[in-house]
């Protein structure tokens, strides 16, 4: 692929990934506010208790083959067809297993009402398994625009469905139905946008070639999902459903903010980096530019969310959710670094080193579970604080492997990250000091956002930030 072609595809992918994730988060914001006003923390807690099972099952049905297909130099119909039938049959098998396991899940949480809710929610595995190969096709071919278009109607229709059901007194069933409707619509769209179609010739031999790579990605993703959802499982066992609800609500807003950036990077990072593995200097240059782009967006977005968290939660979803504010603010600190971790892991995967990705993720997953279990008696907030500290500290481990793969010097990595982190902290500090005497919550929140954004952009403009200049040049050129 020519230099300009790859650069243009990367820029377009980032642009459409940014548009897609931005629109998604705005829609999620609107629907999330409506639902949170109608439902109770206990309603969210009921669905949150099932999150770890749905996440792990979804990982099993993909089994790392999406990443494996993206890394292959040449992909044939047989490869996609094998992934399609494997995923579809795995989805059906998982649903049967979890259908009969629902009473055990309910017994673990001491919540009998989870039995029908679990059996209904787990239908999503069967639905989503029918489009794994189609999604992999779009991902490998950097069809970010098509995936972006697919997500909009799915979010609008599913969000409207959830709100209508919640408004009519169907509580947590509205959240569960919203998820199923979203999965169904987005999978239909993936079928529509992907030109590839399955055939009834079942040949699983192509999976053997990919399994060495994909199995490590699979095991890694299982630990990632366990790590991401361990709090819901532990809190659900040791505390009340409302406590799970407070954590789920805080984590939802944090995830929305962090995924706006990490989702944009994820849409292009692995397939782009995989195409230039034979040129380490070029790969380092591309990686550093992505690192600067990620830092430029992540730190102001997540530190800003932490800054306005008290006003946002109170104004958007009222007093009943205020206990989730300190949890959200702590999670936002980790959320600022999460996209950088995502980028590092994408680099490792693009190098074909799924074993490094696997063992690195397993190690931090085990460490976090042990740490959380040891300090859970201190309460939820200290569990979250420990989780945040471990994840930020683990970035040094990720850096070590990035350095080993592409020779990125530590000082260069700091130069790419520190200016944006430091400028963000300055902008938030100035905003907090200037607005501290404002009494109106609406004016306070708006003032914090405008002042922080103005200070951040102004400092980078005066310092002639290259990444900001390049972004503006590209946007004006596209316009």
Protein Blocks (a to p, Z undefined) as FASTA:
>chain_A
ZZklmmmmmmmmmmmmmmmmmmmmmmmmmmmmmmmmmmcfklmmmmmmmmmmmmmmmmmm
nnommmmmmmpmbdcfklmmmmmmmmmmmmmmmmmmmmmmmmmmmmmnopaklmmmmmmm
mmmmmmmmmmmmmmmmmmmnopmklmmmmmmmmmmmmmmmmmmmmmnonammmmmmmmmm
mmmmmmmmmmmmpmbdcdfbdcfklmmmmmmmmmmmmmmmmmmmmmmmmmmmmmmmmmcf
klmmmmmmmmmmmmmmmmmmmmmmmmmmmmmmmmmmmpmklmmmmmmmmmmmmmmmmmmm
mmmmmmmmmmmmmmmnojklmmmmmmmmmmmmmmmmmmmmmmmmmmmmmnopamlmmmmm
mmmmmmmmmmmmmmmmnojklmmmmmmmmmmmmmmmmmmmmmmmnopafklmmmmmmmmm
mmmmmmmmmmmmmmmmpmblklmmmmmmmmmmmmmmmmmmmnopaklmmmmmmmmmmZZ
